[in-house]
Amino acid sequence: MVLILKRGRHDVRNCSCKLTAQRAETDPKVVTEIHMHFTVCGKGIPAAAVERAIAMSHDKYCSASIMLAKTATITHDFEIVETAG
């Protein structure tokens, strides 16, 4: 995701992702839901660019997301933290 933003010439200084997940109650207790919360820090990064980068990562480039999406519902949200300088 960061690479996509940087290729778009956005000034990304930091990015983190917090994952939360739900598992089935019965064995084999597979993961059924995954939520990703991204925090993107930088200067002047448009929300539309972050949304697009997340979508591209999830739908096209991240093999883990593509594989897990076959059995789990994956959702996301994000926040942009404006940094000085």
Secondary structure by P-SEA (a helix, b strand, c coil): caaaaaaacccccbbbbbbbbcccccccccccbbbbbbbbbcccccaaaaaaaaaaaaccccaaaaaaaacbbbbbcbbbbbbcc
